[in-house]
Amino acid sequence: MEAAPCQTSSVKGLEHGTREKEHSTVTRKVPRDVQMDIEYLYEVVPQLSRVFRITDKIGEGTFSSVYLGEAQITSGEREKFALKHLIPTSHPVRIAAELQCLTVAGGKENVMGVTYCFRKDHHVVIVMPYVEHQAFVDIVGTLSYEEVRQYIYHLLKALKHIHKFGIIHRDIKPTNFLYNRRENKYALVDFGLAQGTPDTQIQLLKELLGLSKTSRSVFGERNLNSINHAKNPSDKIEGHLVKPSKADDISARKLASTKRRAVPSRGPAASQKPKSAALNPPLTCNCYMSDRICNICLSRKQQVAPRAGTPGFRAPEVLTKCPNQGTAIDMWSAGVILLSLLSGRYPFFKASDDLVALTQIMTIRGSRETMQAAGKFGKAVMCSRELPRLDLRILCETLRGVRPCGEDSLPAEFRASRHPADAKQDLTDPAATQSSQSRTDTSKSTGRLQDRGWDSVPDDMYDLLDKLLDLNPETRITADEALQHPVFKDLSDE
């Protein structure tokens, strides 16, 4: 049994935790399945029971579960903590790298720190200050413009801080940037997928860079170039065990049969020699400019590149499996968050796979622009029809309800697919505006939007959004540059 202390000096003064009075014996009823998980955690890491009273499970992901616990501190008060239990199959270097990110870069500039770490055999629990926060989906449609400006400013501060250490977070999204609206506090959490830049200051991220060349499972990825990848139960893609599918077998057989047809008939055994490239012409794709993907494209050997992250927040270079990925992918994710904040639509992108996700990006940023940007980072992207680039202000104002929805103001994809959160303040439903009652509701809603400043969002904010959603990672704005943007000119001294 081991208990490993972590650096805490920079964390204790943050006041991120919520101080509690002596806890009451009356507690809310915990669901049976959560209670069983808590009992299991006490069983596998028994030293926790001597320090914490775990009261609830507050988060669950592919690689970890997060619990709410409280403990008595030196002053005699009880304080709440977040306890992150990492799954036992996590790579040891990956666990250590996450801890090092928290201890080296955490505890300042809106980045979560670490208080303590417990370990028993293969089970690791990271203890962090608990940040009381509101669910993003519940508040995204109610925030004022000024709250949005403050939110994105503090997110950029956190990104600038971790990027200074050469840390690529890789999973920037609202649920990983905790926001206490009442106290105006923020915390960037979950470095479980973090990677390092070539010049990273996090030593263990350097080791992960080396390990990634031989073991994709360190990043929760499948090594598609490995001959026996489907037989190795430890290989994962997006955190799920990989099993060979019938579709893979079928496409492989189709490719094999196509190749056999392309090879000339065999002559006598004595005349068999290695065939030149001219005798084996490359297979030609036949799905170009169509709305389907041919078997040849499906059967081609896929390129290995990091794809970790959450669907809907992945940058174009991640979706196209560009091997050279840097801190710019975090900036794209911040741009998607800002897009949700300005439009009131969350999640803004919701795709079943990477191709659909790339198509959704084209719908906003334009197909021609996307293809040109992909070419600049060494990828070829094709689209069967031309999609025009949208005006970001018109898009966001229409979705939020500041601007009426005309036939040409939004693409059909947005008119047909409405998010439930938009209905609370949406003014764009043609049927709803026909009655006098709807006109009254519209007037009230417009007044609320004006009260929250949504009728006077400056052009600078949409300029920042445009720079964050730059399709080319080489020219995409950095966190440091974004903080110096004119939209934050009165916040630069904070």
Solvent accessible surface area in square Angstrom, and as a share of the most:
residue,aa,sasa,rsa
1,M,135,0.60
2,E,97,0.43
3,A,52,0.40
4,A,46,0.35
5,P,97,0.61
6,C,26,0.15
7,Q,116,0.51
8,T,30,0.18
9,S,104,0.67
10,S,53,0.34
11,V,9,0.05
12,K,143,0.61
13,G,67,0.65
14,L,49,0.24
15,E,96,0.43
16,H,26,0.12
17,G,14,0.14
18,T,38,0.22
19,R,106,0.39
20,E,50,0.22
21,K,179,0.76
22,E,119,0.54
23,H,67,0.30
24,S,67,0.43
25,T,133,0.77
26,V,125,0.72
27,T,76,0.44
28,R,143,0.52
29,K,181,0.77
30,V,31,0.18
31,P,66,0.41
32,R,157,0.57
33,D,92,0.48
34,V,21,0.12
35,Q,59,0.26
36,M,105,0.47
37,D,48,0.25
38,I,3,0.01
39,E,83,0.37
40,Y,108,0.41
41,L,1,0.00
42,Y,55,0.21
43,E,131,0.59
44,V,25,0.14
45,V,0,0.00
46,P,48,0.30
47,Q,7,0.03
48,L,0,0.00
49,S,65,0.42
50,R,166,0.61
51,V,72,0.42
52,F,14,0.06
53,R,78,0.28
54,I,11,0.06
55,T,32,0.18
56,D,22,0.11
57,K,38,0.16
58,I,72,0.36
59,G,27,0.26
60,E,129,0.58
61,G,47,0.45
62,T,64,0.37
63,F,58,0.24
64,S,14,0.09
65,S,17,0.11
66,V,35,0.20
67,Y,8,0.03
68,L,24,0.12
69,G,0,0.00
70,E,12,0.06
71,A,6,0.05
72,Q,112,0.50
73,I,39,0.20
74,T,152,0.88
75,S,79,0.51
76,G,29,0.27
77,E,76,0.34
78,R,30,0.11
79,E,18,0.08
80,K,50,0.21
81,F,20,0.08
82,A,11,0.09
83,L,0,0.00
84,K,11,0.05
85,H,18,0.08
86,L,7,0.03
87,I,49,0.25
88,P,58,0.37
89,T,100,0.58
90,S,20,0.13
91,H,55,0.25
92,P,98,0.62
93,V,30,0.17
94,R,17,0.06
95,I,19,0.10
96,A,36,0.28
97,A,0,0.00
98,E,6,0.03
99,L,30,0.15
100,Q,49,0.22
101,C,0,0.00
102,L,3,0.01
103,T,24,0.14
104,V,59,0.34
105,A,0,0.00
106,G,2,0.02
107,G,2,0.02
108,K,100,0.42
109,E,79,0.35
110,N,25,0.13
111,V,1,0.01
112,M,6,0.02
113,G,0,0.00
114,V,0,0.00
115,T,28,0.16
116,Y,74,0.28
117,C,4,0.02
118,F,10,0.04
119,R,112,0.41
120,K,52,0.22
121,D,93,0.48
122,H,139,0.62
123,H,24,0.11
124,V,13,0.07
125,V,0,0.00
126,I,0,0.00
127,V,1,0.00
128,M,15,0.07
129,P,9,0.06
130,Y,29,0.11
131,V,5,0.03
132,E,60,0.27
133,H,72,0.32
134,Q,52,0.23
135,A,50,0.39
136,F,15,0.06
137,V,72,0.41
138,D,97,0.50
139,I,14,0.07
140,V,0,0.00
141,G,16,0.15
142,T,62,0.36
143,L,0,0.00
144,S,25,0.16
145,Y,25,0.10
146,E,73,0.33
147,E,45,0.20
148,V,0,0.00
149,R,24,0.09
150,Q,32,0.14
151,Y,0,0.00
152,I,0,0.00
153,Y,8,0.03
154,H,22,0.10
155,L,0,0.00
156,L,0,0.00
157,K,37,0.16
158,A,0,0.00
159,L,0,0.00
160,K,88,0.37
161,H,11,0.05
162,I,0,0.00
163,H,33,0.15
164,K,122,0.52
165,F,32,0.13
166,G,6,0.06
167,I,0,0.00
168,I,5,0.02
169,H,0,0.00
170,R,11,0.04
171,D,14,0.07
172,I,1,0.00
173,K,43,0.18
174,P,5,0.03
175,T,84,0.49
176,N,9,0.05
177,F,2,0.01
178,L,24,0.12
179,Y,9,0.04
180,N,6,0.03
181,R,75,0.27
182,R,160,0.59
183,E,82,0.37
184,N,76,0.39
185,K,66,0.28
186,Y,4,0.02
187,A,0,0.00
188,L,1,0.00
189,V,21,0.12
190,D,49,0.26
191,F,0,0.00
192,G,15,0.15
193,L,30,0.15
194,A,0,0.00
195,Q,15,0.07
196,G,5,0.05
197,T,17,0.10
198,P,132,0.83
199,D,114,0.59
200,T,2,0.01
201,Q,116,0.51
202,I,1,0.00
203,Q,99,0.44
204,L,38,0.19
205,L,0,0.00
206,K,88,0.37
207,E,79,0.35
208,L,1,0.01
209,L,54,0.27
210,G,41,0.39
211,L,55,0.27
212,S,16,0.10
213,K,171,0.72
214,T,108,0.63
215,S,33,0.21
216,R,26,0.09
217,S,34,0.22
218,V,5,0.03
219,F,6,0.03
220,G,4,0.04
221,E,7,0.03
222,R,40,0.15
223,N,33,0.17
224,L,31,0.15
225,N,82,0.42
226,S,41,0.26
227,I,168,0.85
228,N,90,0.46
229,H,46,0.20
230,A,30,0.23
231,K,165,0.70
232,N,65,0.33
233,P,106,0.67
234,S,60,0.38
235,D,16,0.08
236,K,27,0.11
237,I,55,0.28
238,E,52,0.23
239,G,15,0.14
240,H,124,0.55
241,L,110,0.55
242,V,18,0.11
243,K,156,0.66
244,P,84,0.53
245,S,50,0.32
246,K,169,0.72
247,A,70,0.54
248,D,71,0.37
249,D,68,0.35
250,I,75,0.38
251,S,19,0.12
252,A,57,0.44
253,R,149,0.54
254,K,84,0.36
255,L,38,0.19
256,A,41,0.32
257,S,33,0.21
258,T,28,0.16
259,K,107,0.45
260,R,167,0.61
261,R,176,0.64
262,A,41,0.32
263,V,55,0.32
264,P,68,0.43
265,S,111,0.72
266,R,203,0.74
267,G,44,0.42
268,P,101,0.64
269,A,86,0.67
270,A,102,0.79
271,S,64,0.41
272,Q,102,0.45
273,K,153,0.65
274,P,137,0.86
275,K,96,0.41
276,S,63,0.41
277,A,89,0.69
278,A,91,0.71
279,L,91,0.45
280,N,59,0.30
281,P,79,0.49
282,P,122,0.77
283,L,42,0.21
284,T,108,0.63
285,C,33,0.20
286,N,97,0.50
287,C,17,0.10
288,Y,129,0.49
289,M,112,0.50
290,S,43,0.28
291,D,137,0.71
292,R,140,0.51
293,I,78,0.40
294,C,4,0.02
295,N,66,0.34
296,I,25,0.13
297,C,38,0.23
298,L,103,0.51
299,S,19,0.12
300,R,116,0.42
301,K,159,0.67
302,Q,87,0.39
303,Q,80,0.35
304,V,34,0.19
305,A,6,0.04
306,P,19,0.12
307,R,33,0.12
308,A,9,0.07
309,G,10,0.10
310,T,34,0.20
311,P,77,0.48
312,G,8,0.08
313,F,17,0.07
314,R,20,0.07
315,A,1,0.01
316,P,3,0.02
317,E,1,0.01
318,V,3,0.02
319,L,14,0.07
320,T,23,0.13
321,K,39,0.17
322,C,5,0.03
323,P,72,0.45
324,N,126,0.65
325,Q,27,0.12
326,G,28,0.27
327,T,38,0.22
328,A,18,0.14
329,I,9,0.05
330,D,1,0.01
331,M,3,0.01
332,W,3,0.01
333,S,8,0.05
334,A,0,0.00
335,G,0,0.00
336,V,1,0.01
337,I,0,0.00
338,L,0,0.00
339,L,0,0.00
340,S,1,0.01
341,L,0,0.00
342,L,1,0.01
343,S,0,0.00
344,G,1,0.01
345,R,20,0.07
346,Y,29,0.11
347,P,40,0.25
348,F,11,0.04
349,F,17,0.07
350,K,163,0.69
351,A,18,0.14
352,S,107,0.69
353,D,75,0.39
354,D,24,0.12
355,L,105,0.52
356,V,59,0.34
357,A,10,0.08
358,L,13,0.06
359,T,67,0.39
360,Q,48,0.21
361,I,6,0.03
362,M,7,0.03
363,T,13,0.07
364,I,2,0.01
365,R,7,0.03
366,G,0,0.00
367,S,1,0.01
368,R,131,0.48
369,E,53,0.24
370,T,3,0.02
371,M,66,0.29
372,Q,108,0.48
373,A,9,0.07
374,A,2,0.01
375,G,47,0.45
376,K,148,0.63
377,F,28,0.12
378,G,65,0.62
379,K,38,0.16
380,A,96,0.74
381,V,18,0.10
382,M,114,0.51
383,C,25,0.15
384,S,48,0.31
385,R,145,0.53
386,E,111,0.50
387,L,13,0.07
388,P,95,0.60
389,R,110,0.40
390,L,32,0.16
391,D,78,0.40
392,L,13,0.06
393,R,57,0.21
394,I,61,0.31
395,L,2,0.01
396,C,0,0.00
397,E,17,0.08
398,T,0,0.00
399,L,1,0.01
400,R,2,0.01
401,G,0,0.00
402,V,49,0.28
403,R,80,0.29
404,P,108,0.68
405,C,30,0.18
406,G,38,0.37
407,E,152,0.68
408,D,143,0.74
409,S,28,0.18
410,L,5,0.02
411,P,30,0.19
412,A,60,0.47
413,E,75,0.34
414,F,14,0.06
415,R,98,0.36
416,A,90,0.70
417,S,59,0.38
418,R,86,0.31
419,H,40,0.18
420,P,106,0.67
421,A,15,0.12
422,D,4,0.02
423,A,81,0.63
424,K,160,0.68
425,Q,17,0.07
426,D,30,0.16
427,L,29,0.14
428,T,9,0.05
429,D,72,0.37
430,P,94,0.59
431,A,71,0.55
432,A,45,0.35
433,T,53,0.31
434,Q,140,0.62
435,S,54,0.35
436,S,74,0.48
437,Q,112,0.50
438,S,22,0.14
439,R,136,0.50
440,T,62,0.36
441,D,69,0.36
442,T,40,0.23
443,S,74,0.48
444,K,121,0.51
445,S,6,0.04
446,T,48,0.28
447,G,26,0.25
448,R,113,0.41
449,L,3,0.02
450,Q,96,0.43
451,D,126,0.65
452,R,52,0.19
453,G,22,0.21
454,W,3,0.01
455,D,75,0.39
456,S,81,0.52
457,V,5,0.03
458,P,55,0.35
459,D,105,0.54
460,D,56,0.29
461,M,0,0.00
462,Y,18,0.07
463,D,57,0.30
464,L,0,0.00
465,L,0,0.00
466,D,47,0.24
467,K,82,0.35
468,L,0,0.00
469,L,2,0.01
470,D,35,0.18
471,L,11,0.06
472,N,17,0.09
473,P,25,0.16
474,E,146,0.65
475,T,93,0.54
476,R,9,0.03
477,I,15,0.08
478,T,65,0.38
479,A,3,0.02
480,D,62,0.32
481,E,94,0.42
482,A,0,0.00
483,L,22,0.11
484,Q,133,0.59
485,H,13,0.06
486,P,73,0.46
487,V,11,0.06
488,F,1,0.00
489,K,161,0.68
490,D,99,0.51
491,L,8,0.04
492,S,69,0.45
493,D,145,0.75
494,E,110,0.49
